[in-house]
Amino acid sequence: MELLGALRSDLWPAEMGNLFCCVQVDQSTVAIREQFGKFDSVLEPGCHCMPWFIGKRVAGHLTLRLQQLDVKCETKTKDNVFVNVVASIQYRALAGKANDAFYKLSNTRSQIQAYVFDVIRASVPKLNLDDTFEQKTEIAKAVEDELEKAMSAYGFEIVQTLIVDIEPDEHVKRAMNEINAAARMRVAANEKAEAEKIVQIKRAEGEAEAKYLSGLGIARQRQAIVDGLRDSVLGFSVNVPGTTAKDVMDMVLITQYFDTMKEIGASSKASSVFIPHGPGAVRDIATQIRDGLLQGSATQQH
């Protein structure tokens, strides 16, 4: 007992196991047992008898846990752009083929990396840069199919393959960003021009509607003036016997003539007068007014 107490506790799995012909295998791990250098069996997790005096020993351990290998591969696209493709390979050893996984491959990670390089450098050069980003799922599927076919013979299962990053050269990324920015600026300019076009159309429609309504107002005003003149002529003819409609119309025209001259004299912005004026007799005013109205109408038509 004193001898056992003097032994270090961390020597139990190896030295103590060999001393008592026992060996411990951890969970999610298998051990490869050999007898006189030849494969004997695969040991499951737990405690196993290992009679070393008849040539049996543990050659090594093999983990059954899921492992991940990140592979960065540089290649060239169809449009001559160099890119770095990063693939994540998730794999694990099969318990039923543990002896193949242990003996057939000396460096599993290097073997997987070689297959990944081969598939990526065969697939990406067939695609343009934009297509490479769009078809990364297809690239990952091609890598997974090739690895599954190759690694199953060595006792490994490919659980999943992911293309986690496609990184072009820094100058290419800057150029792509500039192209994207230019395209967005072009779209913004088109939208701005379209908005200005709509504003101008709406302004023109508003001006046309305003002119239309103004014309209706002027037409109604003139109609009201005509109706008022007619009523005035009829009323004056009835109340003043012996007067004709022409006499009344001449009087109304003379009154409007003087009102117009008064307004023109009072306005500081008047620049043109279409009614000719002279020192003729008052009886000629009606004739002058009629001539002025005719000239004004002809001027507006031209």
C-alpha positions, 0 to 999 in steps of 0.5 A, spaced: 500 500 500 505 504 501 508 503 494 501 504 491 501 511 495 508 513 492 506 512 485 503 519 482 496 519 480 497 521 473 500 515 471 494 511 473 491 510 466 498 508 463 503 505 468 498 502 473 494 500 467 500 496 464 502 494 471 495 490 472 494 489 465 488 494 464 487 500 459 482 505 459 478 508 453 475 515 454 468 516 451 467 518 444 474 515 442 476 508 440 483 504 441 487 500 436 489 494 440 495 490 436 498 483 438 506 482 436 505 488 432 499 486 428 492 489 428 488 485 433 481 489 435 478 495 436 476 497 443 470 501 445 470 506 451 471 503 457 476 498 461 479 493 457 484 487 459 491 488 456 495 482 457 502 485 455 506 479 457 503 475 451 504 481 446 498 485 446 498 493 447 495 499 445 497 502 438 493 508 439 487 512 440 482 514 434 477 520 436 470 519 433 468 526 435 466 531 429 472 535 427 472 541 422 478 543 417 478 550 414 482 550 408 484 556 404 485 555 397 487 561 392 485 560 384 483 564 378 476 565 375 474 565 368 474 572 367 482 572 370 480 575 377 484 571 383 480 569 389 481 566 396 476 561 397 475 558 404 472 551 405 470 548 412 470 541 412 466 537 417 468 530 418 469 524 423 472 517 423 467 511 423 467 506 428 465 501 424 472 502 420 476 505 425 482 500 423 482 503 416 482 510 419 488 508 423 492 505 418 490 507 411 492 514 412 498 517 416 495 525 415 488 525 414 488 533 414 493 533 409 489 528 405 482 532 405 486 539 404 489 536 397 482 533 395 479 540 396 484 544 392 483 539 387 475 540 386 475 548 387 481 549 382 477 545 377 470 548 379 472 556 380 476 557 373 469 555 369 465 561 373 466 568 372 467 572 379 459 574 380 457 567 378 462 564 383 459 568 389 452 566 386 454 558 385 458 557 392 453 552 394 454 548 388 461 549 389 461 546 396 456 540 393 462 538 388 467 538 394 463 534 398 461 529 393 468 528 391 471 528 399 465 523 400 467 518 395 474 518 396 474 518 404 469 513 405 475 508 403 479 510 409 474 510 414 471 517 414 465 520 413 464 527 410 458 530 414 458 537 411 462 542 406 461 549 407 464 555 402 464 560 408 468 566 404 470 568 397 475 574 397 477 577 391 484 581 391 483 588 394 483 592 388 478 588 385 473 589 391 475 596 391 473 596 383 467 592 385 464 597 390 466 603 385 461 600 380 456 599 385 456 606 387 456 608 380 450 604 379 446 607 385 448 614 383 445 613 376 439 610 379 438 616 384 439 621 378 434 618 374 429 618 380 431 625 381 430 627 374 423 623 374 421 627 380 423 634 377 419 631 370 413 630 375 413 637 378 414 640 372 408 636 369 403 638 375 405 645 375 403 646 367 397 642 369 396 647 374 397 653 370 393 650 364 387 649 369 388 656 372 388 659 365 381 655 364 378 658 370 380 665 369 377 664 362 371 662 365 371 668 369 372 673 364 367 670 360 362 670 365 364 677 367 363 679 360 356 676 360 354 680 366 356 686 363 352 685 356 346 683 361 347 689 365 347 694 358 341 690 356 337 692 362 340 699 362 338 700 355 331 697 356 330 701 362 332 708 360 328 707 353 322 706 357 323 711 362 325 717 357 320 717 352 323 719 345 329 716 346 332 710 341 336 704 343 342 707 339 342 714 344 342 710 350 348 706 347 352 712 346 351 715 352 353 708 356 359 708 351 361 715 353 360 714 360 365 708 360 369 712 356 370 717 361 371 712 367 376 708 363 380 715 362 380 716 369 383 709 371 388 710 366 390 717 369 390 714 376 394 708 374 402 709 374 403 702 370 399 704 364 403 703 358 399 702 352 392 705 350 388 702 344 382 707 344 384 713 340 383 720 343 383 727 340 380 734 341 374 732 337 367 734 339 363 729 344 358 727 339 364 723 335 366 720 342 361 714 340 364 713 333 371 713 336 370 708 342 367 703 336 373 704 332 378 703 338 374 697 340 375 694 333 382 696 333 383 693 340 380 686 337 384 686 331 391 687 335 389 681 340 388 677 334 395 678 331 
